[in-house]
Amino acid sequence: MNKARLEAFSDGVLAIIITIMILEIKVPEGNNFTDLIPLFPKFISYVLSFIYVGIYWNNHHYLLHGLTKVDGKILWANLHLLFWLSLIPVSTGWMGEHSFSKAAMALYGLILLLSAVAYFILQQIIIKNEGKDSVLAKAIGKDRRGKASTVLYILGIIFSFYNEWISGACYLIVALMWLVPDKRIEKLFISAGKKD
């Protein structure tokens, strides 16, 4: 099976996720800058979620880049990832609507954690499919950022019940960790002749 359909479908779902998130931000009634103030929590939650979806889109690109064959396990693992990512607009809207309440922050963290787990599962299935000596396996290595992200998501969920600001800081740190692309991965793909 060709990976082009998998990439196109995934890109389409991620684009729809971003579209749904921005549609949650309604145009203010008034015409003054002060009328934008009530939108601030929604805007901040949108920006954070936009960054997360962008990070997943970027990393998903590299994940599929080295893929030579697609099977049913990869298709289902990819759908599993897209399922959790498709819930981001719900938690984003709830967070913004209720100014980062404890329950909203816990749900947001849970969805981020389950998205990360789904990504890890997809990654492992692809590595198993491609082989332990594949470019992707070498590029991922020990996946320290992935492990650190999981710990921070769990801490963010726990802290959401005590202090939503600390919880938000955990989620922001993870986003910042992944915002800067890992150039080693790109170099490995280029040196392996898989430039896209």
TORSEKOL-657574 format. One record per atom (N, C-alpha, C, O, CB): residue in three letters; z, x, y. Coordinates in steps of 0.1 Angstrom, whole numbers, plus 2048, in hexadecimal, padded with zeros to 3 digits. Glycine has a CB too. Layout:
BEGIN
alaZXY...
This chain:
BEGIN
met8008087F4met800800800met80080980Cmet80781380Dmet80C7F6800asn7F9805817asn7F880C823asn80480982Casn8097FE82Casn7EB80882Alys809814833lys81481283Blys81180C849lys81A808850lys81B82083Eala80480A84Cala801805859ala8067F785Cala80B7F4866ala7F180585Barg8067EE851arg80B7E1853arg81A7E1855arg81F7D985Darg8087D8846leu8217EA84Eleu82F7EB84Fleu8337EF85Eleu83C7EA864leu8357F5845glu82C7F9863glu82E7FE871glu82B7F387Bglu8337F1884glu82680A874ala8207EC879ala81C7E2883ala8257D6883ala8297D188Dala80E7DC87Fphe82A7D2877phe8337C7876phe8407CB87Dphe8467C3884phe8367C3868ser8457D787Aser8527DB87Fser8517DD88Eser85A7D8895ser8567E9879asp8467E2893asp8457E38A2asp8457D68A8asp84A7D48B3asp8377EB8A5gly83E7CC8A2gly83E7BE8A7gly84B7B88A8gly84F7B28B2gly8347B689Fval8537BA89Dval8617B489Dval8697BA8A8val8717B38AFval8677B688Fleu8697C78A9leu8717CE8B4leu86C7CA8C2leu8757C98CBleu86F7DD8B2ala8607C88C4ala85B7C38D1ala8607B58D4ala8647B28DFala84B7C38D2ile8607AC8CAile86679F8CCile87579F8CEile87A7978D7ile8637968BFile87C7A88C8ile88A7AA8CAile88D7AD8D9ile8967A78DFile8907B58C1ile8857B68DEile8877BA8ECile8837AE8F5ile88A7AC8FFile87E7C68F0thr8797A78F2thr87579C8FAthr87F7918FAthr88278B905thr8687968F5ile88578E8EFile8907848EEile89C7888F7ile8A27808FEile8947828DFmet89F7958F6met8AB79A8FEmet8A879890Dmet8B1794914met8AE7A88FBile89D79B912ile89A79A920ile89A78B925ile89D788930ile88D7A1924leu89578391Cleu89577491Fleu8A376E921leu8A4763927leu88D76D915glu8AD77591Cglu8BB77091Eglu8BF77292Cglu8C976B930glu8C4778914ile8B977B934ile8BD77D941ile8B577394Aile8A977594Cile8BB78C946lys8BC769950lys8B575F958lys8B4763966lys8BC76B96Blys8BC752956val8AA75E96Dval8A876197Bval8B475A983val8B674F980val89A75C980pro8BA76198Cpro8C575B994pro8C075099Dpro8B574F9A1pro8CC76699Cglu8CA74799Fglu8C673B9A8glu8C473F9B6glu8BA73A9BDglu8D27319A7gly8CC7489BCgly8CB74B9CAgly8C17569CCgly8BA75B9C3gly8D87509CFasn8C075A9D9asn8B67649DDasn8BC7709E4asn8B57789EBasn8AC75E9E7asn8C97729E1asn8D077E9E7asn8D47879DCasn8D47849D0asn8DD7799EFphe8D67949E0phe8D979E9D6phe8E779A9CFphe8E979E9C4phe8DA7AC9DCthr8F07949D6thr8FD7909D1thr8FB7869C5thr9047859BDthr90678A9DCasp8F077F9C5asp8ED7769BAasp8EA77D9ADasp8EA7779A2asp8E276D9BDleu8E878A9AEleu8E57929A2leu8F279699Bleu8F279A98Fleu8DD79E9A5ile8FD7969A2ile90A79B99Dile90E79498File91279B986ile9157999A7pro90D78798Epro910781981pro908785976pro90B78496Apro910771982leu8FC78B979leu8F379096Eleu8F779E969leu8F17A295Fleu8E5790973phe9007A4970phe9037B296Dphe9077B495Ephe9017BD957phe90E7B7976pro9107AC958pro9147AE94Apro9087AC941pro9067B3937pro91F7A5946lys9007A2944lys8F47A093Blys8EA7AB93Clys8E47AF932lys8ED793940phe8E97B1949phe8DF7BC94Aphe8E47C8943phe8DC7CF93Dphe8DE7BF959ile8F17CB944ile8F77D793Dile8F57D692Eile8F27DF928ile9067D9941ser8F87CA929ser8F77C891Aser8E87C9916ser8E57CE90Bser8FD7BA916tyr8DF7C491Ftyr8D17C591Ctyr8CD7D491Ctyr8C57D8912tyr8C97BE926val8D17DC925val8CD7EA926val8D27F191Aval8CA7F9914val8D37F0933leu8DF7EF916leu8E47F690Aleu8DC7F28FDleu8D97FA8F5leu8F37F2908ser8D97E58FCser8D27E08F0ser8C37E58F0ser8BE7E88E6ser8D37D18EFphe8BD7E58FCphe8B07EA8FEphe8AF7F98F9phe8A67FD8F2phe8AB7E990Cile8B98018FDile8BA80F8F9ile8BB8108E9ile8B48188E3ile8C58168FFtyr8C48078E4tyr8C58088D5tyr8B88048CEtyr8B480B8C4tyr8D07FE8D1val8B27F98D2val8A57F58CCval89B8008CEval8938038C4val8A07E88D2gly89A8068D9gly8918128DCgly89481D8D2gly88B8248CDgly8928168EAile8A18208D0ile8A482B8C7ile8A08288B9ile89A8318B2ile8B482E8C8tyr8A281C8B5tyr89E8188A7tyr88E8188A6tyr88981D89Ctyr8A380A8A4trp8888148B0trp8798148B0trp8748238AFtrp86B8268A7trp87380E8BDasn87A82B8B7asn87683A8B7asn8798408A9asn8708478A4asn87D8418C2asn88583E8A4asn889844897asn88183E88Casn87E845882asn898843895his87E83188Dhis87782A882his868830882his863832877his87681B885his86383488Dhis85683A88Ehis856847885his84D84987Dhis85283D89Ctyr860850887tyr86185C880tyr86485A871tyr85F861868tyr86C865886leu86C84F86Fleu86F84C861leu862848859leu86184D84Dleu879840860leu85A84185Fleu84D83C858leu84284785Aleu838846852leu84982F85Ehis844850863his83985A866his836862859his82A864856his83D863871gly840866852gly83E86F846gly83B86783Agly83986D82Fgly849878844leu83B85A83Bleu83985182Fleu82B85282Aleu821850831leu83D843832thr82A85581Dthr81C856817thr81984980Fthr80D84680Dthr81B86280Elys82384280Alys821836802lys82C82C804lys837830807lys82083A7F3val82881F804val832815806val83380C7F9val8298097F3val82D80C812asp83F8097F6asp8418007EAasp84A7F57EEasp84F7F47FAasp8478087DEgly84D7EC7E5gly8557E17E7gly8637E47ECgly8697DD7F5gly8577D87DBlys8697EF7E7lys8777F27EClys8777F67FBlys8807F2802lys87C7FE7E3ile86D7FD7FFile86C80180Dile86A7F5815ile8707F3820ile86080B80Fleu8617EB811leu85F7DF819leu86B7D781Aleu86E7D2825leu8547D6811trp8737D580Ftrp87F7CE810trp88A7D5819trp8917CE820trp8857CA802ala88B7E2817ala8957EA81Fala8917E982Eala89A7E8836ala8957F881Aasn8847E9831asn8807E883Fasn8837DA844asn8887D9850asn8717EB840leu8817D083Cleu8847C2841leu8947C1843leu8987BA84Cleu8807B8836his89B7C783Ahis8AA7C783Chis8AE7CD849his8B67C7850his8B07CF830leu8A87D884Dleu8AA7DE85Aleu8A67D5865leu8AE7D386Fleu8A37EC85Bleu89A7CF864leu8967C686Fleu89F7BA870leu8A07B587Bleu8877C286Cphe8A47B5865phe8AD7AA866phe8B97AD86Fphe8BC7A5878phe8B27A6857trp8C07B886Ctrp8CC7BB874trp8C87BE883trp8CF7BA88Ctrp8D37C886Fleu8BC7C5885leu8B87C7893leu8B57BA89Aleu8B77B98A6leu8AC7D1893ser8B07B0893ser8AC7A4899ser8B879C89Eser8B77928A6ser8A479B88Fleu8C47A0899leu8D179989Eleu8D67A08ABleu8DF79A8B1leu8DB79A893ile8D07AB8AFile8D57B18BBile8D47A88C7ile8DD7A88CFile8CD7BE8BEpro8C97A08C9pro8C87988D5pro8D478D8D6pro8D878A8E0pro8BB7908D5val8D87888CAval8E377F8CAval8F07858CFval8F77808D8val8E57798BBser8F37918CAser9007978CEser8FF79C8DCser90979D8E3ser9037A38C4thr8F37A08E0thr8F07A58EEthr8F379A8F8thr8FA79B902thr8E27AB8EFgly8ED78E8F4gly8EF7828FDgly8FD77E8FEgly90277B909gly8E67778F8trp90477E8F3trp91277A8F2trp91B7848FAtrp924780902trp9177798E4met9187918F9met91F79B900met91D79990Fmet927799917met91B7A98FCgly911797913gly90E796922gly913789927gly918788933gly8FF797924glu91277E920glu917771924glu926770926glu92B76992Fglu91276691Bhis92D77891Ehis93C77791Ehis942784923his94D78891Fhis941773911ser93B78C92Bser940798931ser9477A1927ser9527A692Aser94979593Cphe9407A491Cphe9457AE913phe9537AA90Dphe95C7B390Cphe9467BC919ser95479E909ser961799902ser9637A18F5ser95A7A78EFser96078A900lys96F7A08F1lys9737A78E4lys96B7A38D8lys9667AB8D1lys9827A58E1ala9697968D6ala9627918CBala9537958CCala94D7998C2ala9637828CAala94D7948D8ala93F7988DAala93D7A78D7ala9337AB8D1ala93B7958E8met9477AF8DBmet9467BE8D9met9477C18CAmet9407CA8C5met9507C58E1ala9507BA8C3ala9517BC8B5ala9447B88ADala9407BF8A5ala95D7B48AFleu93F7AC8B1leu9327A88ABleu9277B28ADleu91F7B58A4leu92E79A8AFtyr9267B78BAtyr91C7C08BEtyr91D7CD8B5tyr9137D28B0tyr91D7C48CDgly9297D28B4gly92B7DE8ACgly9287DC89Dgly9237E5897gly9397E38AEleu92C7D0898leu9297CD88Aleu91A7CD888leu9157D287Eleu92F7C0886ile9127C7891ile9037C788File8FE7D5890ile8F47D8889ile8FD7BD89Aleu9037DD899leu8FE7EA89Bleu9017F288Eleu8F97FA889leu9057F18A7leu90D7F0889leu9117F787Cleu9087F3871leu9047FC869leu9207F4879leu9067E686Fleu8FE7E2864leu8EF7E6866leu8E87E885Cleu8FF7D2863ser8EA7E7872ser8DD7EC875ser8DC7FA870ser8D27FF86Bser8D97EA884ala8E6802874ala8E7810870ala8E7812860ala8E081B85Bala8F3817876val8EF80985Aval8EF80A84Bval8E1806845val8DD80D83Cval8FA800846ala8DB7FC84Bala8CE7F8846ala8C4803849ala8BB806840ala8C97EB84Dtyr8C580A854tyr8BC816857tyr8BE82184Dtyr8B4827848tyr8BE81B865phe8CB82384Aphe8CE82E840phe8C882A832phe8C383382Bphe8DD82F83File8C981E82Eile8C481A821ile8B581C821ile8AF821817ile8C780B81Fleu8AE81782Cleu89F81982Cleu89C82882Cleu89382C825leu89A813839gln8A3830833gln8A183F834gln8A2845826gln89A84D821gln8AB84583Dgln8AD84181Egln8AF846811gln8A5842807gln8A184A7FFgln8BD84280Cile8A0836808ile8958317FFile888838802ile88183C7F9ile893821801ile88683B80File879842812ile87A85180Dile871856807ile877842821ile88685780File88886580Aile8878657FBile88086E7F5ile89686A80Elys88C85B7F4lys88B85B7E5lys87D8597E1lys87885F7D7lys89484F7DFasn8758517E9asn86784E7E6asn85F85B7E9asn85585D7E1asn8628427EEglu8628627F3glu85A86D7F7glu85E87A7F1glu8568847F0glu85A86F806gly86B87B7ECgly8708877E6gly87988E7EFgly87988E7FBgly8648907E2lys8838957E9lys88D89D7F0lys8888A97F8lys88E8AE800lys8988A17E6asp87B8AD7F5asp8758B87FCasp86C8B3807asp8648BB80Casp86E8C17F2ser86C8A6809ser8628A0813ser8668A5821ser8728A9823ser862891812val85D8A382Aval8608A7838val86B89F83Eval8748A4845val8538A5841leu86B89283Bleu876889840leu88488E83Bleu88D88E842leu87387B83Bala88589182Eala892896828ala8968A282Fala8A28A4832ala890898819lys88D8AB832lys8918B8839lys8948B5848lys89E8BB84Dlys8858C2839ala88D8AB84Eala8908A885Cala89E8A285Dala8A58A4867ala88589F861ile8A2899854ile8AF892855ile8BA89C852ile8C589B858ile8AF88684Cgly8B88A4848gly8C38AE845gly8D08A7841gly8D089E839gly8C58B7851lys8DB8AB848lys8E88A5844lys8EB89984Clys8F589284Alys8F38B0847asp8E3896856asp8E488985Easp8F1888865asp8F887D863asp8E187D855arg8F689286Barg903892872arg90488787Darg90E88187Earg9058A0878arg8F9885884arg8F987B88Earg8FA86D888arg90186488Earg8EC87B897gly8F486B87Dgly8F585E876gly90385B872gly908850873gly8EC85D86Alys90A86586Clys918864868lys921862873lys92A859873lys91C870860ala91F86987Eala92786888Aala92585A890ala92F854895ala924873895ser919855890ser916847895ser91E83D88Eser924834893ser908844895thr91E83E880thr925834878thr93483487Cthr93A82A87Dthr924838869val93A84087Dval948841881val94B83A88Eval954833890val94D850881leu94283D898leu9448378A5leu9428288A5leu9498218ACleu93A83E8AFtyr93982389Dtyr93781589Ctyr94480E897tyr94980489Ctyr92B811893ile94981488Cile95680F886ile96180F890ile969806892ile95981787Aleu96281A897leu96D81B8A2leu96A8118ADleu97480B8B2leu96D82A8A8gly95E80F8B1gly95A8058BBgly95E7F78B7gly9647EF8BFgly94C8068BEile95C7F48AAile9607E78A5ile96F7E58A5ile9747DB8A9ile95A7E4896ile9767EF8A0ile9857EF8A0ile98A7EE8AEile9937E58B1ile98B7FB899phe9857F68B8phe98A7F68C5phe9877E98CDphe98D7E58D6phe9858028CDser97C7E28C8ser9787D68CFser9837CC8CFser9847C38D8ser96C7D08C9phe98C7CC8C6phe9977C38C5phe9A37C78CEphe9AC7BF8D1phe99C7C18B7tyr9A37D38D3tyr9AE7D88DCtyr9A97DB8EAtyr9B07D78F4tyr9B37E58D6asn99E7E18EBasn9997E58F8asn9897E68F8asn9847EF8F2asn99E7F38FDglu9837DC8FDglu9747DB8FCglu96D7E6904glu9627E9901glu9707CD902trp9747EC90Dtrp96E7F7915trp96D80490Ctrp96280B90Ctrp9767FB921ile977806904ile9768128FAile96B80F8F0ile9638178ECile9848148F3ser96B8028EBser9617FE8E2ser9538008E8ser94A8068E1ser9637EF8DEgly9517FC8F4gly9447FE8FBgly94080C8FCgly9358108FBgly9447F7908ala94B8158FFala948823900ala9438298F3ala93B8328F3ala95582A905cys9498248E8cys9448298DBcys9368268D9cys92E82E8D4cys94D8238CFtyr9328198DCtyr9248158DAtyr91A81D8E4tyr90F8218E0tyr9228068DDleu91F8208F0leu9178278F9leu9168368F5leu90B83C8F6leu91E827907ile92083C8F0ile91F84A8EBile91584B8E0ile90D8548DFile92D84F8E6val9158418D6val90B8418CCval8FD8418D2val8F48488CEval90D8368C2ala8FB8388DBala8ED8368E1ala8E98438E8ala8DE8488E7ala8ED82B8ECleu8F384A8EFleu8F08568F6leu8ED8618ECleu8E486A8EFleu8FB85A8FFmet8F48618E0met8F186B8D6met8E386B8D1met8DD8758CEmet8FB86A8CBtrp8DD85F8D0trp8D085D8CAtrp8C585C8D5trp8B985C8D2trp8D08508C2leu8C985B8E2leu8BF8598ECleu8B68658EDleu8AA8648F0leu8C68568F9val8BC8718EBval8B487D8ECval8AE87F8DEval8B58828D5val8BC8898F1pro8A087F8DDpro89A8808D0pro89D88E8CApro89E8988D2pro88B87E8D0asp89E88F8BDasp8A089C8B6asp8938A38B5asp88B89F8ADasp8A789A8A8lys8918AD8BDlys8858B58BDlys8828BC8AFlys8768BF8AClys8858BF8C8arg88C8BE8A7arg88B8C589Aarg8828BC891arg87A8C188Aarg8988C8894ile8848AF892ile87C8A6889ile86E8A688Dile8658A7885ile88289788Bglu86B8A689Aglu85D8A689Fglu8578B489Bglu84B8B4896glu85D8A58AElys85E8BE89Clys8588CC899lys8558CC88Alys84B8D2886lys8628D789Cleu85E8C7881leu85C8C7873leu84F8BF86Fleu8478C4867leu8688C186Bphe84D8B4876phe8418AC873phe8358B3877phe82A8B3871phe84289E879ile8368B9883ile82A8C1888ile8278CC87File81B8CF87Cile82D8C5897ser8318D487Bser82F8E0873ser82A8DB865ser8238E385Eser83B8E8871ala82D8CF861ala8288CA854ala81A8C4855ala8148BF84Bala8328C084Egly8158C4861gly8078BF863gly8078B0864gly7FC8AA861gly7FE8C3859lys8128A9868lys81389B868lys814896876lys81B88C879lys81E89585Flys80D89C880lys80E89888Elys80788B88Flys7FD88888Alys8078A3897asp80E882898asp80987589Aasp8068728A9asp8018688ADasp81386A895
